[in-house]
């Protein structure tokens, strides 16, 4: 009977380890997706902000009373900005789809110590 109980305990432990590994892999994937999301958003918004800083005067960026010409440029800029954001979000979703096809685990930060025998 002890052998059967030992086998049952061993199987329970194995199932628990497999479940823990599965959860860890899922959490690793979610972590990577979250980091990729932030990087895509930072890239898109950062590029748009930089463009607005450099060329915003053309469409009256931060101007309460833009001219007719500035309003024309504003319509063009709104279309371009929308295209940039749409394309960036499309690529972000494609990256999510790509990541979902992999099994992964986060290696964290590892420090390995090399133990050597002392030489006398």
C-alpha positions in Angstrom: 0.0 0.0 0.0 2.9 2.4 0.7 4.1 2.0 -2.8 0.7 2.9 -4.3 0.4 6.0 -2.0 3.9 7.0 -3.0 3.0 6.7 -6.7 -0.2 8.7 -6.1 1.7 11.5 -4.3 4.3 11.5 -7.1 1.6 11.8 -9.8 0.0 14.7 -7.8 3.3 16.5 -7.6 3.9 16.0 -11.3 0.5 17.4 -12.2 1.0 20.4 -9.9 4.4 21.1 -11.4 3.0 20.9 -14.9 0.2 23.3 -14.0 2.7 25.7 -12.4 4.9 25.6 -15.5 1.9 26.2 -17.7 0.8 29.2 -15.6 4.4 30.5 -15.7 4.6 30.3 -19.5 1.3 32.1 -19.8 2.4 34.8 -17.4 5.7 35.1 -19.4 3.7 35.5 -22.6 1.4 38.1 -21.1 4.5 40.0 -19.8 6.1 40.1 -23.2 2.9 41.2 -24.9 2.5 44.0 -22.4 6.1 45.1 -23.0 5.6 45.0 -26.8 2.4 47.0 -26.5 4.1 49.7 -24.6 7.0 49.8 -27.0 4.6 50.0 -30.1 2.6 52.8 -28.4 5.7 54.8 -27.4 7.1 54.5 -30.9 3.9 55.7 -32.6 3.0 58.5 -30.2 6.6 59.6 -29.9 7.0 59.9 -33.6 3.7 61.8 -34.0 4.6 64.2 -31.2 8.0 64.9 -32.7 6.4 65.5 -36.1 3.8 67.9 -34.5 6.7 69.8 -32.7 8.6 70.2 -36.0 5.7 70.9 -38.4 2.7 71.9 -36.2 2.8 75.5 -37.3 1.7 74.4 -40.8 -1.7 73.4 -39.4 -2.0 75.8 -36.5 -1.0 73.2 -33.8 -2.0 74.8 -30.5 -3.3 77.8 -32.3 -6.9 78.9 -31.3 -7.6 80.7 -34.5 -6.0 78.9 -37.5 -6.1 80.3 -40.9 -7.9 78.7 -43.9 -4.6 77.4 -45.2 -3.7 75.9 -41.8 -7.2 74.2 -41.7 -6.4 72.6 -45.0 -3.1 71.3 -43.7 -4.9 70.2 -40.5 -7.2 68.0 -42.5 -4.2 66.4 -44.3 -2.4 65.9 -41.0 -5.4 64.3 -39.4 -5.6 61.8 -42.2 -1.8 61.1 -42.0 -1.9 60.8 -38.2 -4.9 58.3 -38.4 -3.0 56.3 -41.0 0.1 56.2 -38.8 -1.9 55.0 -35.8 -3.9 52.5 -37.8 -0.8 51.0 -39.3 1.0 50.9 -36.0 -2.0 49.2 -34.3 -2.2 46.7 -37.2 1.5 45.8 -36.7 1.0 45.6 -32.9 -1.9 43.1 -33.5 0.3 41.1 -35.9 3.1 41.0 -33.3 0.5 39.6 -30.8 -0.5 37.0 -33.2 3.1 36.0 -33.8 3.9 35.8 -30.1 0.8 33.6 -29.5 2.4 30.9 -31.7 5.4 30.5 -29.4 5.9 28.7 -26.1 8.1 30.8 -23.9 9.3 31.5 -20.4 10.9 34.6 -19.0 14.4 33.8 -17.9 14.4 36.7 -15.5 17.8 37.8 -14.3 20.1 34.9 -13.5 23.3 35.1 -11.6 25.4 31.9 -11.7 28.2 31.4 -9.2 31.0 29.1 -10.2 32.3 27.1 -7.3 35.8 25.9 -7.6 37.8 23.8 -5.3 40.5 25.7 -3.6 44.0 24.9 -4.7 46.5 24.4 -2.0 
